[in-house]
Amino acid sequence: MTATDGMAQVRARMAQIEARFGVRPPSAVNAARGNDFAAALSAAQGDNGGSTAPTGSPTGADVIQDALKYLGVPYKWGGTDPASGLDCSGFVQQVYEDLGVTLPRVSQDQAKQGRPVKDLASAEPGDLVAFGDPVDHIGIYVGNNRMIVA
């Protein structure tokens, strides 16, 4: 397989995932919201930007703030190093590790951590959102039906 073939496969898989979750191309998102991601994230969080967590534990706002520093890190299948790229579960694992929380490596195992959330309406910023059966994609809920992913 050539590098070109490999990139074509990656792009095709990304298109499948984007179609599955109704992701619009960045240009459409930017046109709809403006180019200021921070403003868009703030709007997505609404008034519930933080969760209530025990003192000393990271809050949902802490999780989201840490996740933002990885914006622009390239997607890399199996990636666990922000210097070279992260996949969805590598991204989630890294964010929580930064905050002192150890999570398993793969999305299927990450989705089993903590306690289940009944539905999206019950999710709080910082919660993990997992997709597929078995789970094949995971991200971090930021509020207002939005998530941040690799």
Summary of the structure (lengths in Angstrom):
residues: 150
radius of gyration: 15.5
end to end distance: 25.0
largest distance: 51.6
contacts: 393
relative contact order: 0.15
helix: 42%
strand: 13%
